[in-house]
Amino acid sequence: MILGVPKEIKPQEGRVGMVPAGVHRLVGEGHEVLVEEGAGLGAGIEDREFREAGAELVRGPEEVFGRADLIVKVKEPLPEEFGRIREGQVLFTYFHFAADRVLTDAILASKAFAFAYETLEVPGQGLPLLTPMSEVAGRMAVQVGAYHLEAPRGGNGTLLGGVPGVRPGRVVILGGGVVGTEAARMASGLGAEVTILDIDLERLRDLSFLLPPNVHGLYSNAYAIQQQLAGADLLVGAVLIKGHRAPRLVRREDLNLMKPGSVIVDVAVDQGGCIETCRPTTHEDPTFVVDGIVHYCVANMPGGVPRTSTFALTNATLPFISRLANLGPERAIREDGPLSTAASMVRGVLTDEAVASSFGMEWAPASSAL
Ligand SMILES: NC(=O)c1ccc[n+]([C@@H]2O[C@H](COP(=O)([O-])OP(=O)(O)OC[C@H]3O[C@@H](n4cnc5c(N)ncnc54)[C@H](O)[C@@H]3O)[C@@H](O)[C@H]2O)c1
């Protein structure tokens, strides 16, 4: 099979869908890999590295889309890419169709196969192609939080780790899933006093074994959250209720409980945010202040560290790219459970029930659409 890796064209997107190690493996399995010139530069990967791994470097997206059977990307295709997609071509990338009717209609009209990273499910592992980005965002939440606690950034001037003889800063994390656990790991590593709240008692039990003694697990409810806000220097929002908008756990009036210059990093902003005063921001202008509290609410945090994010993402995607290339789309849908859960569109048929219900559209199971 011929695989194609185009350069991402979404503004501020520096990630790329494959790294040289992926090219090396796929070429070794007998495939050809076309990489658009400059595709890896945003992630610090030179064309030369792709070439040395066995890729054919091609100039411009037309040749990549024109020759490849399987396109491997990071972000959803943008309107200027729609016309390049061919009937029967296979696309493997993040789509988030339910948020974008124009994209949904365009990919259906192209009669391509769409396999979506975000819906690929492995029993017992949840959604393994979303996990790496949550790991990045969780670790980053503490890094950006610590930075914005500095006084010139509007913060209250606390060094999270403290120094000998001075109390460390206090970090409160709402949600002990992937984001929350990684945030707790970073904050505890800095030496902060950390409290992590979750409604899942089993998860809290696991975290008490996984995390060091300067992290305290607390059962989450409105009372416990309000008690914690008073002491917090950094509040991280990391809750998720699958398939739903994030619950509003901190109301505007609760900000009065916090110290002036405290920082909120609401990672859950991409699901509407769990702090009432959060609204999505960008890497160019990441923060705003409400009632003296600094809010950081970047909806695409991994985009700020495209090198790490590229390697984290491709570590997770490569085994599935390889299986999709080796089996082809039809056999993948019939024989590979996880890949069949990623199949959102099959030659013009919508095969994702959740997307269909978002837009009131017809759908059919992927296996029956073949
Ligand atoms: N902003 C970004 O760039 C970015 C990047 C990655 C992930 N995210 C978002 O971060 C959020 C968390 O993702 P995740 O992968 O950690 O999810 P996860 O499912 O692993 O964890 C969510 C946790 O929230 C807990 N929870 C649910 N309701 C709660 C409540 N009322 N109080 C306390 N805890 C509660 C759950 O029990 C679970 O442990 C999601 O909204 C995800 O979309 C954002």
Ligand as a Chemical Component Dictionary entry (heavy atoms), coordinates in Angstrom:
data_LIG
# 
_chem_comp.id                   LIG 
_chem_comp.type                 NON-POLYMER 
_chem_comp.pdbx_formal_charge   0 
_chem_comp.three_letter_code    LIG 
# 
loop_
_chem_comp_atom.comp_id 
_chem_comp_atom.atom_id 
_chem_comp_atom.alt_atom_id 
_chem_comp_atom.type_symbol 
_chem_comp_atom.charge 
_chem_comp_atom.model_Cartn_x 
_chem_comp_atom.model_Cartn_y 
_chem_comp_atom.model_Cartn_z 
_chem_comp_atom.pdbx_ordinal 
LIG N1  N1  N 0  -7.252  21.409 26.664 1  
LIG C1  C1  C 0  -6.604  20.438 26.059 2  
LIG O1  O1  O 0  -5.721  20.669 25.231 3  
LIG C2  C2  C 0  -6.924  19.013 26.394 4  
LIG C3  C3  C 0  -6.040  17.983 26.017 5  
LIG C4  C4  C 0  -6.354  16.676 26.412 6  
LIG C5  C5  C 0  -7.526  16.420 27.162 7  
LIG N2  N2  N 1  -8.362  17.469 27.468 8  
LIG C6  C6  C 0  -9.597  17.276 28.252 9  
LIG O2  O2  O 0  -9.266  17.025 29.611 10 
LIG C7  C7  C 0  -10.400 16.424 30.250 11 
LIG C8  C8  C 0  -9.947  15.240 31.104 12 
LIG O3  O3  O 0  -9.471  14.200 30.222 13 
LIG P1  P1  P 0  -8.945  12.802 30.792 14 
LIG O4  O4  O 0  -8.325  12.103 29.644 15 
LIG O5  O5  O -1 -8.176  12.995 32.049 16 
LIG O6  O6  O 0  -10.338 12.095 31.164 17 
LIG P2  P2  P 0  -10.496 10.806 32.110 18 
LIG O7  O7  O 0  -11.791 10.186 31.713 19 
LIG O8  O8  O 0  -9.261  9.987  32.111 20 
LIG O9  O9  O 0  -10.642 11.428 33.581 21 
LIG C9  C9  C 0  -11.737 12.200 34.000 22 
LIG C10 C10 C 0  -11.901 11.996 35.498 23 
LIG O10 O10 O 0  -12.881 12.955 35.950 24 
LIG C11 C11 C 0  -13.549 12.317 37.048 25 
LIG N3  N3  N 0  -14.757 13.056 37.393 26 
LIG C12 C12 C 0  -15.971 13.041 36.785 27 
LIG N4  N4  N 0  -16.814 13.858 37.445 28 
LIG C13 C13 C 0  -16.121 14.382 38.487 29 
LIG C14 C14 C 0  -16.448 15.282 39.544 30 
LIG N5  N5  N 0  -17.690 15.798 39.684 31 
LIG N6  N6  N 0  -15.468 15.620 40.430 32 
LIG C15 C15 C 0  -14.239 15.105 40.320 33 
LIG N7  N7  N 0  -13.879 14.231 39.349 34 
LIG C16 C16 C 0  -14.811 13.882 38.455 35 
LIG C17 C17 C 0  -13.774 10.902 36.524 36 
LIG O11 O11 O 0  -14.103 10.004 37.578 37 
LIG C18 C18 C 0  -12.410 10.605 35.868 38 
LIG O12 O12 O 0  -11.526 9.978  36.797 39 
LIG C19 C19 C 0  -11.343 16.055 29.091 40 
LIG O13 O13 O 0  -12.355 17.036 29.017 41 
LIG C20 C20 C 0  -10.462 16.107 27.869 42 
LIG O14 O14 O 0  -11.189 16.372 26.691 43 
LIG C21 C21 C 0  -8.079  18.730 27.082 44 
# 
loop_
_chem_comp_bond.comp_id 
_chem_comp_bond.atom_id_1 
_chem_comp_bond.atom_id_2 
_chem_comp_bond.value_order 
_chem_comp_bond.pdbx_ordinal 
LIG N1  C1  SING 1  
LIG C1  O1  DOUB 2  
LIG C1  C2  SING 3  
LIG C2  C3  SING 4  
LIG C2  C21 DOUB 5  
LIG C3  C4  DOUB 6  
LIG C4  C5  SING 7  
LIG C5  N2  DOUB 8  
LIG N2  C6  SING 9  
LIG N2  C21 SING 10 
LIG C6  O2  SING 11 
LIG C6  C20 SING 12 
LIG O2  C7  SING 13 
LIG C7  C8  SING 14 
LIG C7  C19 SING 15 
LIG C8  O3  SING 16 
LIG O3  P1  SING 17 
LIG P1  O4  DOUB 18 
LIG P1  O5  SING 19 
LIG P1  O6  SING 20 
LIG O6  P2  SING 21 
LIG P2  O7  DOUB 22 
LIG P2  O8  SING 23 
LIG P2  O9  SING 24 
LIG O9  C9  SING 25 
LIG C9  C10 SING 26 
LIG C10 O10 SING 27 
LIG C10 C18 SING 28 
LIG O10 C11 SING 29 
LIG C11 N3  SING 30 
LIG C11 C17 SING 31 
LIG N3  C12 SING 32 
LIG N3  C16 SING 33 
LIG C12 N4  DOUB 34 
LIG N4  C13 SING 35 
LIG C13 C14 SING 36 
LIG C13 C16 DOUB 37 
LIG C14 N5  SING 38 
LIG C14 N6  DOUB 39 
LIG N6  C15 SING 40 
LIG C15 N7  DOUB 41 
LIG N7  C16 SING 42 
LIG C17 O11 SING 43 
LIG C17 C18 SING 44 
LIG C18 O12 SING 45 
LIG C19 O13 SING 46 
LIG C19 C20 SING 47 
LIG C20 O14 SING 48 
# 
